[in-house]
Structure formats: C-alpha cells, structure tokens
Amino acid sequence: MRISARADYAVRAALQLAACQDDGPLKAEAIADAQEIPHKFLEGILNDMRRGGLVLSQRGGNGGYRLARPADRISIADVIRVVEGPLVSVRGVRPPELAYSGPAESLLPLWIALRANVRQILEGVSLADVAGAGLPTTVTALAADPAAWTNP
C-alpha cells in the first residue's frame, strides 16, 4: 500500500485542526505553515475535506477551517477516503469486484485480507488518538516490532 502525498497532507492538516480544535477556525495558511504543506495544494485538499463533510469553512477575518465533528469521531480512514477514495484497490478496482482464475484464483482472498487489515488499523485510529499521542495498543505493538522498521 502506498500513502500518497495528498493523503499524508490531508491527515496532517486534519491533525493540525484536531490539535487546535478549541482555538476556533484555522486559516489555510496557518495549517500549511505549521505542517510544511504547499498552500495551493492544501487548499484543494481542504475543499475535498469540506465536500466530504470532515471540515467546515468560515469566511471572513475570523474565518478559516475547523473539524466538522469531534476529533475522536473522525478516523484516519475517513480522511484518506475523502481525498483518495477506497483504502485498497487493485488497478483502481475494489477487491470484491475482481475475479481471477487458475493459479491466481487465491489472489482475491489475499487482497480482501489486506483490505481488512488496512481497514482495521486505519478505522481504529482517530484523529484524537494521533494528535494526543495515544495510539491503540494494537498499533503500538505492531510498530514496536523491529522488523516493521526495516526494508526487506
């Protein structure tokens, strides 16, 4: 699985909004500066997040962006799906829509299992978890394995 710059920037922007939830709306420039995200690129991402119902925008001098619901009710998967679409696809097709034959027939359950694992992790971690450095124990256990940090 590859996390695109767009998905990474979207999650980082959402985390910045989560961390500043009680401070009122944040301007796109402030988010871009804090997370070192190109401002123009971020504007498009924030618009996708607004259309996807994750953020609200407010115009004016005191305007900016804020999360549409509490950070503990927005998963990392929610953010990625809004800006990228399905979490796991094969050639742009969702695994259940695929069909294989012959020796590749067992490939479909492999892709389904991969999707289930990705969902389990990304749907199980909220913006509040990451912003508060309180990742679930299942995630910290996976990350604690030294093999997870090496390139095969």
GIZIVEN-V687229 format. One record per helix or strand of 3 or more residues. SS is the DSSP state (h for helix, s for strand). FROM is the first residue (numbers start at 0). TO is the last residue. Records with the same first field share a line. If there is no record, write none. Layout:
SS = FROM-TO ; FROM-TO
//
This chain:
h = 4-18 ; 20-22 ; 27-34 ; 38-50 ; 70-72 ; 75-83 ; 94-96 ; 101-103 ; 106-122 ; 126-130 ; 136-143 ; 145-148
s = 54-57 ; 63-66
//
